Amino acid sequence: MTSKVLFLYNEHLATEALLGEAFVEQGFDVDTLTVVPAEHRDSPAASQVTFPDPTDYDVIVPLGATWPVYDEALLAGWVSEEMAMVRKAAEAGVALLGVCFGGQLLAQTFGGTVGRAPTPEIGWYDLEISDTGLIPEGPWFQWHYDRWTLPPGAVEVARTANASQAFVLGRALALQFHPEVDRALLEAWLPTAGPDEPANVGLTVDELRLQTDKFADPERVNRLVRNFIDRIVRQPSPSS
């Protein structure tokens, strides 16, 4: 039977890009669900979505977004509904891979906290990795202003000086960084961000483009996904 992965577009521009290609390379069928469509980008709390039964999938991947996962208006709506779906997935043994906002959502769902980081991280960063058999050496792309505290029982496997970058909890892997980013995805994001955000960390937009041309590496993303599948998706369930 073919394995299936569902990518959650928590913002319409935050797509799977290189991650989708890597899952296809591993034989997965890819489904997507847009949580906040383009017409609700400026009013994300107004978005209404029906989440599918997570047990229809082998992997659920909540992706990024520009707003805080702890925003009270969002928590009153779809963020809490997505957290409930993620919790149901975990209880059923469905694997989870959270990316940036999606990683923060996993932290928040399972008892960690999310709040403003002391400094943003934008651009390509080397990580301190304690498990290179799961997280390949970078650099990896970052674009975030928030950070998490670890949920109870989680094991941190990567970090920078400013933020935790990856943790494992059961069949869940949360990533603060963006493995999916290539030049095409960056170009889709830049018009909504403008030059001011990279300037916050001393980068120009052109420098960000040059970094991405140099460091975006589909094979590194393929290794990450292979490791995730071997180490997390295919691990025996506690009851087996």
C-alpha positions as MATLAB code, in Angstrom:
seq = 'MTSKVLFLYNEHLATEALLGEAFVEQGFDVDTLTVVPAEHRDSPAASQVTFPDPTDYDVIVPLGATWPVYDEALLAGWVSEEMAMVRKAAEAGVALLGVCFGGQLLAQTFGGTVGRAPTPEIGWYDLEISDTGLIPEGPWFQWHYDRWTLPPGAVEVARTANASQAFVLGRALALQFHPEVDRALLEAWLPTAGPDEPANVGLTVDELRLQTDKFADPERVNRLVRNFIDRIVRQPSPSS';
ca = [
       0.000    0.000    0.000;
       1.300    3.469   -0.903;
       2.147    5.744    2.015;
       0.416    9.135    2.192;
       1.563   12.489    3.549;
      -0.629   15.538    4.175;
       0.942   18.999    4.068;
      -0.984   21.704    5.918;
      -0.584   25.132    4.318;
      -1.134   27.248    7.426;
      -0.538   30.182    5.097;
      -1.163   29.858    1.382;
       2.401   30.846    0.463;
       3.992   28.390    2.905;
       4.075   25.334    0.637;
       6.023   22.087    0.795;
       8.513   22.820   -2.049;
      11.645   20.670   -1.519;
       9.976   18.676    1.258;
       7.248   17.535   -1.100;
       9.816   16.427   -3.647;
      11.673   14.483   -0.959;
       8.547   12.618    0.175;
       7.676   11.766   -3.417;
      11.227   10.449   -3.818;
      10.492    8.132   -0.877;
       7.353    6.791   -2.557;
       4.706    8.880   -0.771;
       1.536   10.218   -2.311;
       1.153   13.916   -1.420;
      -2.051   15.654   -0.361;
      -2.311   19.307    0.660;
      -4.822   21.364    2.643;
      -4.857   25.161    2.644;
      -5.765   26.331    6.148;
      -5.579   30.098    5.503;
      -6.154   30.980    1.834;
      -4.911   34.134    0.147;
      -8.146   36.032    0.735;
      -7.712   35.662    4.508;
      -4.021   36.486    4.738;
      -4.779   39.821    6.437;
      -7.532   38.321    8.604;
      -6.360   34.770    9.364;
      -8.736   34.337   12.309;
     -11.640   34.559    9.858;
     -10.494   31.466    7.994;
     -12.626   28.376    8.464;
     -11.408   24.925    7.544;
     -12.492   21.347    8.087;
      -9.518   19.192    8.966;
      -9.531   15.621    7.670;
      -9.251   12.465    9.725;
      -5.487   12.219   10.361;
      -5.662    8.432   10.435;
      -6.122    8.550    6.647;
      -2.428    9.472    6.465;
       0.940    8.072    7.490;
       2.474   11.521    8.040;
       0.998   14.956    8.768;
       3.218   18.004    8.093;
       2.024   21.357    9.502;
       3.981   24.041    7.642;
       4.862   27.678    8.308;
       2.958   30.945    8.719;
       3.787   34.555    9.505;
       1.529   35.009   12.541;
       2.098   33.757   16.102;
       0.796   30.302   16.944;
      -0.239   31.668   20.356;
      -2.386   34.514   18.957;
      -5.623   34.466   20.990;
      -7.891   35.100   18.014;
      -6.340   32.185   16.124;
      -6.520   29.956   19.193;
     -10.242   30.643   19.340;
     -10.570   29.119   15.870;
      -8.523   26.996   13.534;
      -5.287   26.804   15.544;
      -7.059   24.944   18.351;
      -8.787   22.744   15.781;
      -5.445   21.947   14.152;
      -3.944   21.192   17.556;
      -6.817   18.783   18.222;
      -6.164   17.035   14.909;
      -2.445   16.798   15.692;
      -3.239   15.332   19.115;
      -5.556   12.768   17.525;
      -2.830   11.888   15.011;
      -0.297   11.314   17.773;
      -2.718    9.160   19.764;
      -3.293    7.020   16.665;
       0.425    6.633   15.936;
       0.442    8.885   12.864;
       3.854   10.518   12.393;
       4.156   14.323   12.600;
       6.716   16.671   11.072;
       6.233   20.305   12.125;
       8.024   23.096   10.266;
       8.583   26.545   11.868;
       5.015   27.638   12.802;
       4.141   23.957   12.483;
       6.951   22.985   14.845;
       5.797   25.624   17.306;
       2.271   24.236   17.000;
       3.583   20.778   17.977;
       5.370   22.272   20.976;
       2.244   24.133   22.057;
       0.009   21.082   21.518;
       2.067   18.755   23.668;
       2.683   21.002   26.660;
       5.512   23.332   25.698;
       5.171   27.084   25.300;
       5.822   29.484   22.434;
       6.803   33.130   22.782;
       8.870   35.905   21.288;
      12.549   35.121   20.798;
      15.138   37.672   21.954;
      16.282   38.112   18.370;
      14.881   37.005   14.988;
      16.679   34.465   12.840;
      16.489   35.117    9.095;
      18.788   33.544    6.540;
      20.981   30.440    6.509;
      22.354   29.197    9.828;
      24.568   26.377   11.022;
      23.025   24.442   13.901;
      24.409   22.728   16.962;
      23.189   19.204   16.208;
      23.308   16.429   18.782;
      21.871   13.755   16.457;
      23.300   14.018   12.945;
      21.774   10.646   12.152;
      18.445   12.457   12.164;
      19.244   16.113   11.352;
      21.949   16.435    8.667;
      24.548   19.161    9.007;
      23.369   22.460    7.511;
      23.269   25.294    6.951;
      19.477   25.440    7.177;
      17.128   28.302    6.314;
      15.439   30.318    9.068;
      12.740   32.984    9.102;
      11.138   33.319   12.520;
      10.569   35.688   15.433;
       9.253   33.215   18.015;
      10.705   30.184   19.781;
       9.410   27.273   21.845;
      10.128   25.665   25.166;
      10.307   21.888   24.995;
       7.188   19.867   25.805;
       7.491   17.333   28.631;
       9.350   14.244   27.446;
      10.729   15.863   24.292;
      14.395   15.397   23.353;
      16.108   18.376   21.742;
      18.314   17.327   18.830;
      19.378   20.705   17.378;
      19.623   24.340   18.445;
      21.276   27.694   17.813;
      22.426   30.142   20.468;
      19.042   31.874   20.279;
      16.498   29.079   19.888;
      15.809   25.375   20.039;
      15.766   24.115   16.457;
      14.487   20.535   16.590;
      12.997   18.086   19.037;
      11.660   14.548   18.968;
       8.625   13.452   20.953;
       7.313    9.975   20.192;
       6.462    9.921   16.495;
       6.784   13.707   16.170;
       9.732   15.731   14.881;
       9.465   19.512   15.268;
      11.738   21.790   13.240;
      12.219   25.511   13.803;
      14.081   25.840   10.510;
      12.694   25.584    6.962;
      14.084   22.568    5.058;
      11.576   23.150    2.255;
      13.011   26.479    1.075;
      14.480   26.858   -2.401;
      14.896   29.969   -4.528;
      11.381   29.724   -5.999;
       9.762   29.557   -2.543;
      11.906   32.431   -1.276;
      10.800   34.556   -4.222;
       7.159   33.801   -3.373;
       7.729   35.036    0.192;
       9.744   38.178   -0.508;
       6.957   40.417   -1.910;
       4.944   40.047    1.300;
       7.954   40.546    3.579;
       9.716   43.412    1.818;
      13.321   44.406    2.551;
      12.771   45.428    6.179;
      12.648   41.933    7.660;
      16.041   40.719    6.328;
      17.427   44.112    7.345;
      16.561   43.217   10.942;
      19.469   40.773   10.898;
      21.767   42.846    8.673;
      20.923   41.188    5.355;
      19.779   42.646    2.076;
      17.249   40.827   -0.073;
      19.937   40.201   -2.675;
      22.219   38.666   -0.043;
      19.372   36.399    1.014;
      18.921   35.334   -2.610;
      22.640   34.627   -3.017;
      22.719   32.584    0.189;
      19.738   30.557   -0.992;
      21.293   29.877   -4.394;
      24.415   28.649   -2.584;
      22.943   26.628    0.268;
      19.559   25.219   -0.844;
      20.340   21.530   -1.305;
      17.656   19.026   -2.365;
      19.892   16.090   -1.447;
      20.303   17.379    2.118;
      16.496   17.625    2.364;
      16.198   14.104    0.941;
      18.536   12.845    3.692;
      16.469   14.588    6.348;
      13.255   13.004    5.069;
      14.863    9.553    4.737;
      16.135    9.834    8.311;
      12.715   10.946    9.527;
      11.014    8.020    7.811;
      13.554    5.448    9.036;
      13.850    6.741   12.583;
      10.352    8.039   13.347;
       7.712    7.003   10.821;
       8.779    3.365   10.831;
       9.595    3.018   14.511;
       7.532    0.344   16.289;
       4.541    1.652   18.177;
       4.623    1.215   21.974;
       1.837   -1.359   21.751;
       3.493   -3.513   19.082;
];
